[in-house]
């Protein structure tokens, strides 16, 4: 009796095999209650293990200290405002000594008063030092902001990659689950309402994968903008 039942099950499964052609798969047949399963197109353009194309010009894209240091140095090197500040700081440092004098000509009294004020910590020299310190502080602030932005963007990028992998794994698992449920459904187990819910969930996952892929690319592009804002790409 068991052998007869086994041959009946094999006959039912083999008699209505899934059709795979041109990216389509379908399960045809009815269960014992007369419910007919559907035909569904598998999204061949978005396989479960699909990854966004590698288009990054970045030397690395992970949160390791070496990568963060490398990208931070590139961002500082390519930032136009930092470059201008560095030039201004170097020029002002070279000309700092001229603040002891000005266009007083050969007036010994005016020149002596100016030198005295500078030696006392006031005058043009003090103003030049203050301006120099302000520019150096602004440069340090810009560099700190750049490195922090890179860190936050890389963390968001890694999180986006993790979400993409999880969504792809859910899609693969749901495909396997639906396949098993369809076999049981054709043999009379389950009901149409349950299968519709499973199919609906399977249909939603490819869109979720595409959304996750777009977010990964968005974070990668944002990171490239931060690093290469003011300089040519390699």
Buried (B, 14 or more C-beta within 10 A) or exposed (E): EEEEEEEEEEEBEEEBEEEEEEEEBBBEBEBEEEBEBEEBEBBEEBBBEBEBEEEBEBEEBEEEEEBBEBBBBBBBEBBEEBBEBBEBBEEBEEEBEEBBEEEEEEEEEBBEEBBEBBEEEEBBBBEBBEEBEEBBEBBEEBBEEBBEBBBEBBEBBBEBBEBBEEBBEBBBEBBEEBEEBBBEBBBEEBEBEEBEEBBEBBEEBBEBBBEBBEBBBEBBBBBBEBBBEEBEEE
